[in-house]
Amino acid sequence: MPVYNSAATLGAAVRSVLTQTHSDLELLVTDDQSSDGSMDLLREFAEQDERVLPESAPEQGGAGRARNLAIERARGDYIAFLDSERLSS
């Protein structure tokens, strides 16, 4: 999941993944150099659930680059994409 200044919607996005009925997953999140505390929030989720695997992008490169960095870390057989913003309630 690419993240950029998404602290306001990030919690809902992460919880939507962690509450899936299929629990054998890894949530690979790449923060694209946010300045709003998104990475701090991701670290809190990672402390609570080992399936949350956040990483900071070395430089800002946009959502596509952030997704590709996450894909490089993937260990599973399948990949599903999710954005951290514009969630409807």
N, C-alpha and C positions, 0 to 999 in steps of 0.2 A: 504494500500500500504506500503510495507516495504521499508525503505530507509536506505542506508549506503553510505556515501560519494558520493552522487548523484547530487550535486549542478549543475553540467553541464547539466544534462538532466531533472532535477526535474521540472523546469518551464514548459517544453513541456508536461510532463506527467500530471501535475495538470491541465493545460489548456485543455488538451484533455478530461478530465472528466467534467470540468465545462462547456464546450461548447456542451455537449450532448443535444439532443432534449428533453430527459426526465430530467427535472430539479429537481424533488423531490428526492434528494439524499443526502447522507452524505459521504464525502471523508475522511475516517479514515486512517490516516497516522501514522506509528510508526517509529520513527528514532532510529536506532540501534547503538546509540553512535557515530554518525558521527563526524569527526574532520575538515570538509571542509566548514562549514557554512550552511549545508543543513537545520538544524533546524531553523536558522535565516530566511532563505528563506520561510520555511513553515509558520512561524509566520506572515510574511508579507502577504502571501496569506490568512491566517486566518483572518487577520485584514480587508481584502478587501471582503471576502466572508465567511459568517457564516457556509457554508456547509463544509469548510475545517477544519478538526478537528485533529490537530497534537498532538502527545504525544511522549515523550522520553521513550525509554525502560530503565528500572532500571539498566540493565547491558547488555552487548553485548551478543546476543544469536543466531544470524543468521536470515536469511529471514523467515524461518518457524516460529520461535518464535515470530518475529515481526508481522507476519500475524495473529498468534493466539491471540496476545495481542489486535490487532485491532478488530478481530472477537468478543472478549469478550465485547467490547464497542458498538457493532452494535445494532441498534434499529429497523432496517428495516426488511422486510420479505424476501428479497433476498440479496445475496452477490455476487459480481463480483470481480475478482482479477486482479490487474495490478501491474507490476513492474515499478520502477522509472528509469530504465536504459536500454540501448541498444534499444533506439527508432530509427526507421528509419525516414528519412526526406522526 
